[in-house]
Amino acid sequence: MEYNWEKRDIKISNMDIEWANVSMSRNNLSPSQLFRNYFEKEIIDEVNTQLRLQFNFGEKNVLENSPDCQSTIVSKSMSRNRLEHILSNIHCCDNNNLNKSDKFSNIRPLFDKLNSRFLHIAPMEPFHCVDEAMVPYFGIHGCKQFIRGKPLRYGYKLWVGATASGYIVWYEPYQGAKSAIKHCYKNLALGPSVVLESIGILQTKCKLSYSIYCDYFFNTLPLINTLTEKGVKCTGTIRENCLGNCHLVSDADLKKHRGSYDFRVTDDNSIVTEKWSDNNMVHMASNDYGIFPLHQVSRYSHKGRRRIQQQTIKNYNIYMERVDRSDQNISLYRIRGKKWYFPIIVPHLINAAEQNAWQFHRKQGGKLDHLAFRRNVALMLIETNKENRGLNLCKRLRAWARQTGSGP
């Protein structure tokens, strides 16, 4: 699609009016209650205990009786043999009825359940970002990726949608051409289809105008045009070869003065593009923010004798890093397992639920840091399980007696 470009700034509409009456309820729930919101009664007590042990410690030696390793509260909650039995037999679905076209069908029910709960409980925020996340895995699997230059080069790639606070709303594992992204979005290429899928999920909860941030892997001019038709704002970096007939000042001219920039806007005032000279050339495209007002940054412009940054760059830097922030929170207490699906289930998805619960805790005015919150969740759930173990045992014995006909 060809656009007519002009040298002026874009005229933007104020989306704050739509969100003025939207507020988040403050329930002041405890850490364990916030975490349980994502699972309710879907996971049996013994599997919950296994998760609690790994939440708190991540190592099996705390189940030993030796004085240098033993933790009484842990060793009394579950035996080591029971923990190993659960780890070797944990399943998310019936392996006899798997969808052969889905390489993640073994754990698809967990993805669906958590995505549903994440979206249902998600805070109402106008700013969201879409990015990719890596789950480290060094074994053999058809979906394992190698991405050069990433901090985690080997592992599973997940598409992630998150709010401006780092709350994860949506996950989808990447599996090549057989991805679960809707086919109606794939005519715009892989990256834009992921953004449209994320927007479709957000708008099932609320039809307000969202502001989406994404990097050059996802952003294209046709994507921004499609989002404009849906009433959605978009800001992101973009590849130079995706700008079409938009001719900006050459790299050689902009490099003469660090901080120099050039911009164009379509004649229908729908898209603004810009090129900014930083360490490298940065190309941006947006239907949400214009170039002005300029802001101050630490890098100095000799030509203007000041430190300047455009509005689009400023907001992109504020909101785009939130998926990376959630990744950092999850990676701080990651544990390892041998089976191909274990790194996704416990170290990532379950930890993502805990990270989301912590984000809610902070939004409600909570003062606990991430580690203290995590320990609170683990210890509270262990204590709850200890109180219920005797009752659960009695229930199992009565059920066994009824099945065998040896009881009432």
C-alpha positions as CSV (number, residue, x, y, z in Angstrom):
1,M,0.0,0.0,0.0
2,E,1.4,3.4,-1.0
3,Y,1.0,6.5,1.3
4,N,1.4,10.2,0.6
5,W,3.9,11.7,3.1
6,E,4.2,15.2,4.4
7,K,6.9,16.9,6.6
8,R,4.8,17.8,9.7
9,D,3.9,16.3,13.0
10,I,0.8,14.1,13.6
11,K,-2.3,15.3,15.3
12,I,-3.3,12.9,18.0
13,S,-6.5,12.2,19.9
14,N,-6.6,12.0,23.6
15,M,-7.4,8.4,24.7
16,D,-7.3,9.3,28.4
17,I,-10.9,10.4,28.3
18,E,-12.0,6.8,27.5
19,W,-10.1,5.4,30.5
20,A,-11.0,8.2,32.9
21,N,-13.8,6.2,34.6
22,V,-11.9,2.9,34.7
23,S,-10.5,1.9,38.0
24,M,-9.1,-1.2,39.6
25,S,-10.7,-2.8,42.6
26,R,-8.6,-3.1,45.7
27,N,-9.3,-6.3,47.5
28,N,-6.3,-6.3,49.8
29,L,-5.9,-10.1,49.5
30,S,-3.0,-12.0,51.2
31,P,-0.1,-13.3,49.0
32,S,-1.4,-16.8,49.1
33,Q,-5.0,-15.7,48.1
34,L,-3.6,-13.7,45.2
35,F,-1.7,-16.7,43.9
36,R,-4.6,-19.1,44.4
37,N,-6.8,-16.9,42.2
38,Y,-5.1,-18.4,39.2
39,F,-5.7,-22.0,40.1
40,E,-8.7,-22.2,42.4
41,K,-9.3,-26.0,42.9
42,E,-7.9,-27.2,39.6
43,I,-4.7,-28.8,41.0
44,I,-4.8,-31.6,43.5
45,D,-3.3,-31.1,47.0
46,E,-0.2,-33.2,46.6
47,V,0.8,-31.5,43.3
48,N,0.3,-28.2,45.0
49,T,2.6,-29.3,47.8
50,Q,5.3,-30.3,45.2
51,L,5.0,-26.8,43.7
52,R,5.2,-25.2,47.2
53,L,8.4,-27.1,47.9
54,Q,10.0,-25.9,44.7
55,F,8.7,-22.4,45.1
56,N,10.4,-22.1,48.4
57,F,13.7,-24.0,47.8
58,G,13.9,-25.6,44.3
59,E,16.2,-28.4,45.7
60,K,15.4,-31.8,47.1
61,N,18.1,-31.9,49.7
62,V,15.9,-30.0,52.1
63,L,13.9,-33.2,52.4
64,E,16.8,-35.0,53.9
65,N,17.2,-35.7,57.6
66,S,20.9,-34.6,57.8
67,P,21.3,-31.6,60.1
68,D,23.1,-29.5,57.5
69,C,20.2,-29.7,55.0
70,Q,17.0,-30.5,56.8
71,S,14.2,-28.0,56.9
72,T,11.5,-29.3,59.3
73,I,8.6,-27.4,57.7
74,V,9.5,-28.9,54.3
75,S,10.4,-32.5,55.3
76,K,7.1,-32.9,57.2
77,S,5.0,-31.7,54.3
78,M,5.9,-34.5,51.8
79,S,8.3,-37.4,51.6
80,R,11.1,-37.3,49.0
81,N,9.9,-40.5,47.3
82,R,6.4,-38.9,47.0
83,L,7.9,-35.8,45.4
84,E,9.9,-37.8,42.9
85,H,6.8,-39.9,42.1
86,I,4.8,-36.8,41.3
87,L,7.6,-35.2,39.3
88,S,7.9,-38.3,37.1
89,N,4.1,-38.7,36.6
90,I,2.7,-35.2,36.4
91,H,0.4,-34.7,33.3
92,C,-1.8,-31.9,32.1
93,C,-4.0,-34.0,29.8
94,D,-4.7,-37.5,28.5
95,N,-1.8,-38.5,26.3
96,N,-4.0,-40.9,24.3
97,N,-6.1,-38.0,23.0
98,L,-3.5,-35.4,21.9
99,N,-3.9,-33.0,19.0
100,K,-1.1,-34.1,16.6
101,S,-1.1,-30.7,14.9
102,D,-0.2,-29.0,18.2
103,K,3.4,-29.7,19.4
104,F,2.5,-28.4,22.8
105,S,-0.7,-30.4,23.2
106,N,0.7,-32.1,26.3
107,I,0.5,-28.9,28.2
108,R,-2.0,-26.9,26.1
109,P,-4.7,-27.2,28.9
110,L,-2.4,-25.4,31.3
111,F,-1.7,-22.7,28.8
112,D,-5.5,-22.3,28.1
113,K,-6.4,-22.3,31.8
114,L,-3.7,-19.8,32.9
115,N,-4.4,-17.5,29.9
116,S,-8.1,-17.5,30.8
117,R,-7.3,-16.6,34.5
118,F,-4.6,-14.1,33.6
119,L,-7.1,-12.2,31.4
120,H,-10.0,-12.5,33.8
121,I,-8.0,-11.0,36.7
122,A,-5.9,-8.6,34.7
123,P,-5.8,-5.0,35.8
124,M,-7.6,-2.5,33.5
125,E,-4.7,-0.6,31.9
126,P,-4.5,1.3,28.6
127,F,-0.9,0.5,27.9
128,H,0.2,-2.9,26.7
129,C,3.3,-4.4,25.0
130,V,3.9,-7.5,22.9
131,D,7.3,-9.2,22.8
132,E,8.9,-12.6,22.8
133,A,10.3,-14.5,25.8
134,M,12.7,-17.4,26.0
135,V,12.4,-20.4,28.3
136,P,15.8,-22.0,28.7
137,Y,15.9,-25.6,27.5
138,F,19.0,-27.6,26.3
139,G,17.4,-30.9,25.5
140,I,15.9,-32.3,22.3
141,H,12.5,-31.0,21.1
142,G,11.1,-29.9,17.7
143,C,10.2,-26.4,19.0
144,K,13.5,-25.6,20.6
145,Q,15.0,-22.4,19.2
146,F,18.5,-21.0,18.8
147,I,18.5,-17.2,18.6
148,R,21.9,-15.6,18.3
149,G,22.5,-12.6,20.4
150,K,19.9,-13.4,23.0
151,P,20.8,-13.7,26.7
152,L,19.1,-17.2,26.5
153,R,20.1,-18.5,23.1
154,Y,18.6,-22.0,23.5
155,G,15.1,-22.8,24.5
156,Y,11.4,-22.4,23.8
157,K,10.1,-19.1,22.4
158,L,6.9,-17.7,23.8
159,W,4.8,-14.8,22.5
160,V,3.9,-12.6,25.4
161,G,1.4,-9.8,26.0
162,A,1.9,-7.7,29.1
163,T,0.6,-4.5,30.7
164,A,2.7,-1.4,31.5
165,S,3.3,-2.7,35.0
166,G,4.7,-6.1,33.9
167,Y,1.5,-8.1,34.5
168,I,1.4,-11.0,31.9
169,V,-2.0,-11.2,30.2
170,W,-1.3,-13.7,27.5
171,Y,1.1,-16.5,26.5
172,E,1.4,-18.5,23.3
173,P,4.3,-20.9,22.5
174,Y,5.9,-20.5,19.1
175,Q,5.9,-23.7,17.0
176,G,6.6,-22.6,13.5
177,A,3.9,-22.8,10.8
178,K,1.6,-24.7,13.1
179,S,1.2,-21.9,15.6
180,A,-2.1,-21.5,17.3
181,I,-2.4,-17.9,15.9
182,K,-5.7,-17.4,14.1
183,H,-5.4,-17.9,10.3
184,C,-7.3,-14.7,9.6
185,Y,-4.3,-12.7,11.0
186,K,-1.6,-14.5,9.1
187,N,-2.0,-12.5,5.8
188,L,0.1,-9.8,7.5
189,A,3.1,-12.0,8.3
190,L,4.0,-13.7,11.6
191,G,5.0,-10.6,13.7
192,P,1.9,-8.5,13.0
193,S,-0.4,-11.5,13.4
194,V,0.9,-12.0,17.0
195,V,0.0,-8.4,17.8
196,L,-3.5,-8.8,16.3
197,E,-4.0,-12.0,18.2
198,S,-3.1,-10.1,21.4
199,I,-5.5,-7.3,20.6
200,G,-8.3,-9.7,19.9
201,I,-7.8,-11.3,23.3
202,L,-7.7,-7.9,25.1
203,Q,-10.9,-6.8,23.4
204,T,-12.8,-9.8,24.5
205,K,-12.6,-8.3,28.0
206,C,-12.9,-4.6,27.2
207,K,-13.6,-2.7,24.0
208,L,-11.8,0.5,25.0
209,S,-8.9,1.9,22.9
210,Y,-5.6,0.3,23.9
211,S,-2.1,1.6,23.2
212,I,0.2,-1.2,22.1
213,Y,4.0,-1.2,22.0
214,C,6.1,-3.6,19.9
215,D,9.6,-3.8,18.3
216,Y,10.6,-4.1,14.7
217,F,9.9,-7.8,14.5
218,F,6.2,-7.1,14.9
219,N,5.7,-3.6,13.6
220,T,4.8,-2.7,10.0
221,L,2.8,0.0,8.3
222,P,-0.1,-2.3,7.3
223,L,-0.3,-3.5,10.9
224,I,-0.7,0.1,12.2
225,N,-3.3,0.7,9.5
226,T,-5.2,-2.4,10.6
227,L,-5.0,-1.4,14.2
228,T,-6.2,2.1,13.4
229,E,-9.4,0.6,11.9
230,K,-9.9,-1.3,15.1
231,G,-9.5,1.8,17.2
232,V,-6.2,0.7,18.7
233,K,-3.0,2.8,19.0
234,C,0.4,1.4,18.2
235,T,4.0,2.6,18.7
236,G,7.1,0.7,17.9
237,T,10.5,0.5,16.1
238,I,10.3,-0.6,12.5
239,R,12.7,-1.9,9.9
240,E,13.8,0.7,7.3
241,N,12.8,-1.6,4.4
242,C,9.2,-1.7,5.8
243,L,8.7,2.1,5.4
244,G,7.7,1.7,1.7
245,N,7.8,5.0,-0.2
246,C,8.5,7.1,2.9
247,H,11.8,8.9,2.1
248,L,13.6,10.2,5.2
249,V,17.0,12.0,5.4
250,S,19.9,9.7,4.6
251,D,21.9,8.0,7.4
252,A,25.1,9.9,6.3
253,D,23.4,13.3,6.9
254,L,21.9,12.4,10.3
255,K,25.1,10.8,11.6
256,K,26.9,14.2,11.4
257,H,25.1,15.3,14.5
258,R,24.1,12.8,17.2
259,G,20.5,13.2,18.3
260,S,19.5,14.5,14.9
261,Y,16.1,13.3,13.6
262,D,13.8,13.5,10.6
263,F,10.1,12.6,10.4
264,R,7.1,12.4,8.0
265,V,3.3,11.9,8.4
266,T,0.7,10.5,6.0
267,D,-1.6,13.1,4.4
268,D,-4.6,11.5,6.2
269,N,-2.9,12.0,9.6
270,S,-2.9,8.3,10.4
271,I,0.8,7.3,10.7
272,V,4.0,9.2,11.7
273,T,7.4,7.8,11.0
274,E,10.8,9.1,12.2
275,K,14.5,8.4,12.0
276,W,16.7,9.2,15.0
277,S,20.5,9.2,15.2
278,D,21.6,7.4,18.3
279,N,24.4,4.8,18.6
280,N,22.7,3.3,15.5
281,M,19.9,4.6,13.4
282,V,16.5,4.1,15.1
283,H,13.3,4.0,12.9
284,M,9.9,4.5,14.6
285,A,6.3,4.3,13.4
286,S,3.2,5.3,15.4
287,N,-0.4,6.3,15.2
288,D,-0.4,7.3,18.9
289,Y,2.3,9.9,19.5
290,G,3.9,12.6,17.6
291,I,7.5,13.9,17.5
292,F,6.8,16.8,19.8
293,P,7.2,17.8,22.6
294,L,10.9,17.0,22.9
295,H,12.3,15.7,26.1
296,Q,15.6,15.7,27.9
297,V,17.9,12.7,28.0
298,S,21.5,12.1,29.1
299,R,23.0,12.1,25.6
300,Y,24.1,15.5,24.3
301,S,23.3,17.1,21.0
302,H,26.2,19.4,20.0
303,K,24.1,21.0,17.2
304,G,21.2,21.9,19.5
305,R,23.5,22.3,22.6
306,R,21.0,20.3,24.6
307,R,19.9,16.8,25.4
308,I,16.8,15.9,23.4
309,Q,14.5,12.9,22.8
310,Q,11.3,12.7,20.8
311,Q,7.9,11.9,22.4
312,T,7.6,8.6,20.5
313,I,11.1,7.4,21.7
314,K,10.4,8.5,25.3
315,N,7.1,6.5,25.5
316,Y,8.5,3.5,23.7
317,N,11.3,3.3,26.2
318,I,8.9,3.6,29.1
319,Y,6.4,0.9,28.1
320,M,8.2,-1.6,25.9
321,E,10.5,-3.1,28.5
322,R,7.7,-4.6,30.6
323,V,7.9,-8.1,29.1
324,D,11.6,-8.0,29.8
325,R,10.9,-7.0,33.4
326,S,8.5,-9.9,33.9
327,D,11.1,-12.2,32.4
328,Q,13.6,-11.0,34.9
329,N,11.2,-11.5,37.8
330,I,10.5,-15.1,36.6
331,S,14.2,-15.9,36.0
332,L,15.3,-14.9,39.5
333,Y,14.0,-18.1,41.1
334,R,13.9,-20.5,38.1
335,I,14.4,-24.2,38.8
336,R,15.3,-27.0,36.4
337,G,13.8,-30.3,35.3
338,K,14.7,-33.1,32.9
339,K,11.5,-33.6,30.9
340,W,10.9,-31.3,27.9
341,Y,7.7,-29.7,29.3
342,F,9.0,-29.2,32.9
343,P,10.8,-25.9,32.2
344,I,7.6,-24.5,30.8
345,I,5.2,-25.7,33.5
346,V,6.9,-24.9,36.7
347,P,9.9,-22.6,36.1
348,H,7.9,-20.4,33.7
349,L,4.1,-20.7,33.7
350,I,3.7,-21.3,37.5
351,N,6.3,-18.6,38.2
352,A,4.4,-16.3,35.8
353,A,1.3,-16.7,37.9
354,E,3.3,-15.9,41.0
355,Q,4.8,-12.9,39.3
356,N,1.4,-11.7,38.3
357,A,0.1,-12.1,41.9
358,W,3.1,-10.0,43.1
359,Q,2.3,-7.3,40.6
360,F,-1.3,-7.2,42.0
361,H,0.1,-7.1,45.5
362,R,2.1,-4.0,44.6
363,K,-0.8,-2.3,42.9
364,Q,-2.9,-2.8,46.1
365,G,-0.2,-0.9,48.0
366,G,1.6,-4.0,49.3
367,K,5.2,-3.5,50.6
368,L,6.6,-7.0,50.2
369,D,9.5,-7.4,47.7
370,H,9.5,-10.3,45.3
371,L,11.4,-12.7,47.4
372,A,9.5,-12.0,50.6
373,F,6.2,-12.4,48.6
374,R,7.3,-15.7,47.2
375,R,8.4,-17.0,50.5
376,N,5.0,-15.9,52.0
377,V,3.1,-17.8,49.3
378,A,5.2,-21.0,49.7
379,L,5.1,-21.1,53.5
380,M,1.4,-20.3,53.7
381,L,0.5,-23.0,51.2
382,I,2.7,-25.6,53.0
383,E,1.0,-24.8,56.3
384,T,-2.4,-25.0,54.7
385,N,-1.5,-28.4,53.2
386,K,-0.3,-29.7,56.6
387,E,-3.6,-28.7,58.2
388,N,-5.6,-30.6,55.5
389,R,-3.5,-33.7,55.2
390,G,-5.3,-35.6,57.9
391,L,-8.7,-34.7,56.5
392,N,-7.7,-35.6,53.0
393,L,-6.4,-39.0,54.2
394,C,-9.7,-39.7,55.9
395,K,-11.6,-38.8,52.7
396,R,-9.4,-41.1,50.6
397,L,-9.9,-44.0,53.1
398,R,-13.7,-43.5,53.1
399,A,-13.7,-43.4,49.3
400,W,-11.6,-46.6,49.1
401,A,-13.9,-48.3,51.6
402,R,-17.0,-47.4,49.5
403,Q,-15.4,-48.7,46.4
404,T,-14.4,-52.0,48.0
405,G,-17.7,-52.4,49.8
406,S,-16.0,-52.6,53.2
407,G,-17.4,-49.4,54.6
408,P,-20.6,-47.4,54.8
